[in-house]
């Protein structure tokens, strides 16, 4: 019996080693570098505090030592941890070309009880000072290094913009002045107006983003900046901004200025905008102008750091928006076109439901809408996220299917940290959205063969997607329904791209029709099995151990 157990352990160890070897072997793309288009982006969304702790010295800043509810305090993740994973090529292997970090600005110092035990602002959405980074996340030097290293890897950095509200009020964190925020009434969500001129929840002061009157800096902020020795510098920078733009010194423009500094000074590439439907839409049109101005300034001052000619990117969180609504979000008493007010993309909140559909109706629906009603715009799809309690696969039993549908769907793919490694979304002892925000499961990636198998699948699909803009931004066409084969084609300026993909094939020998996408005699590469085939009579034959075929031109 002991001998059998020993042999099983050795076998598992060999399997783990082989999967790790496959991961390393299969992650070098054979396709020449393709241009980047935001419509096809493969975005990795991470909670900065929960992804990777790269600097143990900043784990307990501002004396945040109160006992919080489970997974409701700071866990130690930081910008330095993200940099480490860039250095390790973790994102390259996943085919990621955009990293989206939760807000990294300075958070409230104290904790509040939302009915789930004490909570700190580990998530980043409780801003105290937009002009500073929270030391628990890192320093501005860390941010500069992050952007620089990401860009060297061809990866863009997208931060999270919160203009709608400040952080909660605590004993240590005084409320912003009355001309900056309202503290009542609470939103009833019954009409357009009752989403906007109100507070989202109790004790979350709502910024008066509609206010066009000049307001002074909050006294607490002035005192803070003086104590930190940067008051004169900050005021001078504000004076320059307001003189250049001509905007009034209204609350929203102060915040826009502080957020745009991260574009001008560090060259971040995009913003995901939080709670976008809880302000008047013209706020985001103004924010777009400010962002574009700062991006142009960064490019002018740093010509050698410019990645390409892509414009600054803004994607909005209009909670409840889905691709089927096309250009308009319906409040019931008013419909709003957020795409006409600064946004190139909106988060698609229905993908995690529509992922239950079969491949063809899912893919054809998205391709049709994106290439017609939303042409020139896009949506960002996800299967799980930080505040969505109804993910596509809460039990993580469909991680292979999840990767296939998300990474091959038209539009932007949003990989929520741990989707690729089946990080558990059910954590014992948590309440509410805390269960969605556990620490990244790095140990599973190192030691668990099943986790490694899932990760390898996401890596292969992610790299194929990154190499081929046709997948997210192209035109979808079914070639065969059974077996299921489809093509994606894309053309813009002088660049063209085309692929043929087959799903749910039997393992072993298989024949794939390529339609009229590739001519007879054309050499193709299957990016999933790493095999080369030749088109004959409109088909290719391939013998592989996989049920997926990803065909591209052989380079």
C-alpha positions, -999 to 999 in steps of 0.1 A, spaced: 0 0 0 28 24 9 45 16 -24 13 25 -43 9 58 -25 45 66 -32 40 59 -69 8 81 -70 27 110 -54 55 106 -80 30 105 -108 12 137 -96 46 154 -93 55 144 -128 21 156 -141 26 190 -124 61 192 -138 49 184 -174 21 210 -172 45 236 -160 69 227 -188 40 230 -213 31 264 -199 67 276 -204 70 260 -238 37 272 -253 38 308 -242 62 321 -269 41 333 -298 51 325 -333 30 353 -348 46 387 -357 36 415 -334 2 428 -343 -9 465 -338 -30 473 -308 -66 483 -310 -86 491 -279 -117 473 -293 -97 440 -291 -80 446 -258 -74 418 -234 -77 436 -200 -65 421 -167 -85 436 -139 -69 433 -104 -77 445 -69 -44 462 -61 -45 451 -25 -54 415 -32 -31 406 -62 4 404 -49 23 418 -19 56 431 -33 65 454 -4 60 442 31 71 475 46 39 493 35 14 468 48 2 488 78 1 525 70 -19 551 88 -22 529 118 -50 508 101 -48 482 128 -85 477 138 -99 442 134 -119 443 102 -145 418 89 -131 389 69 -114 401 38 -125 437 46 -91 451 57 -58 457 39 -41 424 29 -9 439 16 -11 439 -22 6 468 -39 20 483 -71 53 467 -64 36 433 -65 22 441 -100 57 451 -111 70 418 -99 46 399 -120 54 420 -151 90 412 -145 81 375 -143 63 378 -177 30 366 -160 9 390 -181 28 383 -213 21 346 -209 -16 354 -205 -17 376 -237 -26 406 -216 -22 440 -232 -39 462 -206 -37 461 -168 -65 478 -150 -58 486 -113 -85 495 -87 -80 531 -75 -46 538 -59 -52 573 -46 -51 580 -9 -80 564 10 -98 573 42 -75 565 71 -101 549 94 -126 520 91 -164 520 89 -190 494 96 -214 489 67 -232 461 85 -206 435 76 -180 443 103 -154 471 100 -142 478 65 -112 498 53 -108 513 19 -86 485 6 -106 485 -26 -97 521 -34 -131 535 -39 -131 556 -7 -109 586 -18 -95 610 8 -69 629 -13 -69 624 -51 -36 642 -54 -17 615 -34 -12 578 -37 -22 557 -7 11 544 9 -4 510 13 -5 508 -25 29 523 -31 46 555 -41 45 577 -72 80 564 -80 64 529 -80 37 541 -104 63 556 -127 82 523 -128 49 503 -133 40 523 -164 75 522 -178 79 485 -174 44 477 -186 50 498 -217 82 479 -224 61 448 -225 36 464 -248 11 465 -219 -11 496 -212 -20 508 -177 -56 517 -170 -65 533 -136 -98 537 -120 -114 572 -118 -139 580 -90 -154 615 -93 -189 608 -80 -181 605 -43 -156 608 -16 -148 582 11 -171 578 41 -168 601 71 -151 588 102 -136 602 134 -103 606 115 -117 616 82 -138 647 82 -165 654 56 -156 676 26 -172 711 28 -209 716 20 -201 733 -13 -182 702 -24 -206 674 -13 -241 665 -3 -248 639 25 -285 634 17 -309 623 4 -301 587 -3 -308 576 -39 -341 558 -46 -331 548 -81 -367 554 -95 -358 580 -121 -329 597 -139 -328 624 -112 -329 600 -83 -298 583 -95 -278 616 -95 -287 642 -70 -283 619 -40 -259 597 -21 -255 561 -33 -256 547 3 -255 562 38 -223 579 47 -209 581 13 -208 619 5 -218 626 -30 -197 651 -49 -217 680 -63 -206 674 -98 -233 696 -112 -219 726 -93 -203 753 -116 -195 777 -88 -159 784 -77 -151 767 -44 -121 769 -21 -99 740 -13 -111 721 18 -93 733 49 -82 698 59 -65 694 25 -47 727 28 -34 717 62 -25 683 50 -5 696 21 13 722 42 23 695 67 36 674 38 55 704 24 38 705 -10 11 732 -6 27 758 -28 35 733 -55 -1 719 -55 -16 754 -56 6 765 -84 -3 734 -104 -40 741 -99 -36 777 -110 -19 765 -142 -46 740 -149 -76 764 -144 -58 791 -164 -51 767 -193 -86 751 -194 -108 781 -185 -129 758 -163 -144 772 -131 -129 760 -98 -158 737 -93 -155 704 -73 -155 681 -104 -128 701 -121 -105 699 -91 -109 661 -91 -104 659 -129 -72 679 -126 -58 656 -99 -67 624 -119 -53 638 -152 -20 644 -135 -14 607 -135 -18 609 -173 5 639 -178 31 629 -153 33 591 -158 16 583 -191 -12 560 -181 -32 550 -211 -68 549 -199 -94 553 -172 -122 530 -161 -148 554 -148 -167 544 -116 -204 551 -110 -208 568 -144 -246 570 -144 -247 588 -110 -236 621 -125 -250 642 -154 -234 628 -185 -217 661 -195 -194 655 -166 -177 627 -186 -176 647 -218 -156 673 -198 -134 646 -182 -127 633 -217 -114 668 -227 -92 670 -197 -78 635 -202 -71 641 -239 -53 674 -231 -31 657 -205 -24 627 -228 -13 650 -256 9 669 -231 25 636 -220 32 626 -256 47 659 -265 70 659 -234 79 622 -237 81 613 -275 103 583 -268 78 568 -244 48 569 -267 36 534 -276 15 543 -307 -10 567 -320 -40 553 -301 -60 580 -282 -66 580 -245 -92 554 -236 -123 557 -213 -146 529 -204 -176 536 -182 -193 517 -155 -229 524 -163 -243 498 -139 -268 475 -156 -258 485 -192 -258 456 -217 -247 453 -253 -283 447 -264 -292 483 -254 -267 494 -281 -261 532 -278 -287 540 -251 -290 534 -214 -327 536 -202 -334 552 -168 -371 547 -173 -379 584 -178 -348 592 -199 -324 575 -222 -288 585 -223 -261 579 -249 -229 577 -228 -209 569 -260 -216 604 -271 -203 618 -238 -166 608 -236 -167 570 -236 -153 548 -262 -165 517 -243 -189 506 -216 -188 476 -193 -212 450 -206 -230 437 -174 -249 410 -193 -221 389 -207 -218 368 -175 -255 359 -182 -252 355 -220 -222 333 -216 -248 306 -209 -257 308 -246 -242 285 -272 -212 298 -290 -228 308 -323 -257 329 -311 -234 346 -285 -206 354 -310 -229 364 -339 -250 387 -317 -219 405 -304 -202 408 -338 -234 422 -354 -240 449 -328 -203 459 -326 -199 462 -363 -231 481 -369 -249 500 -341 -216 504 -320 -192 507 -349 -162 527 -337 -172 520 -300 -169 488 -279 -180 470 -248 -160 452 -221 -171 417 -213 -165 398 -181 -175 365 -164 -168 376 -128 -159 409 -112 -153 427 -79 -189 437 -71 -211 413 -92 -226 387 -69 -239 366 -99 -208 355 -119 -211 331 -148 -193 303 -129 -194 310 -91 -183 275 -82 -154 275 -107 -165 243 -124 -165 257 -159 -132 275 -160 -122 261 -194 -156 271 -210 -153 305 -193 -120 312 -209 -131 300 -243 -162 322 -243 -147 353 -228 -114 353 -248 -131 344 -281 -160 368 -278 -161 400 -299 -154 431 -278 -129 437 -250 -122 408 -227 -119 416 -190 -100 389 -171 -107 394 -134 -77 383 -114 -79 346 -107 -104 338 -135 -74 322 -153 -65 302 -122 -100 293 -109 -95 314 -78 -123 305 -54 -153 330 -54 -168 313 -24 -148 321 8 -162 308 41 -169 334 67 -172 364 43 -202 386 38 -213 404 6 -188 412 -21 -158 402 2 -161 367 -11 -152 380 -46 -121 397 -34 -99 370 -19 -61 370 -23 -47 357 -56 -41 319 -54 -4 319 -63 2 286 -44 -24 268 -65 -6 280 -97 27 266 -84 15 233 -71 -20 223 -83 -20 204 -117 -57 212 -123 -50 249 -118 -20 247 -141 -42 230 -168 -68 258 -166 -41 285 -167 -24 270 -197 -58 271 -216 -62 308 -207 -27 315 -218 -30 299 -252 -63 316 -259 -51 349 -245 -19 350 -266 -39 340 -297 -63 369 -290 -35 393 -285 -19 383 -317 -51 387 -337 -72 418 -335 -98 400 -357 -110 381 -326 -122 411 -306 -126 437 -333 -133 417 -365 -163 403 -383 -176 369 -372 -188 344 -397 -199 308 -391 -183 283 -415 -198 251 -401 -223 244 -374 -214 208 -367 -185 206 -361 -185 242 -350 -161 263 -370 -160 301 -376 -138 328 -390 -130 363 -379 -117 389 -403 -104 424 -397 -91 452 -418 -81 487 -409 -58 511 -428 -30 489 -441 -35 461 -416 -55 429 -423 -60 399 -401 -79 366 -404 -83 335 -384 -103 303 -384 -113 287 -351 -129 253 -344 -145 243 -310 -157 211 -294 -139 188 -318 -131 152 -309 -96 147 -297 -73 130 -321 -77 132 -359 -100 159 -372 -109 178 -403 -116 215 -403 -132 235 -431 -116 269 -436 -143 282 -461 -129 308 -484 -107 324 -457 -75 306 -467 -66 294 -502 -55 259 -511 -18 253 -505 -17 279 -477 4 268 -447 -14 274 -414 -3 271 -378 -26 258 -350 -17 280 -321 -33 256 -296 -14 224 -305 16 242 -321 12 221 -353 15 231 -389 -10 221 -416 -17 229 -453 -50 238 -468 -63 212 -493 -97 214 -509 -108 241 -485 -99 220 -455 -71 211 -431 -65 178 -413 -49 178 -379 -41 151 -353 -40 167 -318 -50 158 -283 -72 189 -280 -108 197 -289 -99 233 -300 -82 244 -332 -68 280 -335 -57 285 -371 -35 314 -383 -12 320 -412 21 302 -407 49 328 -403 
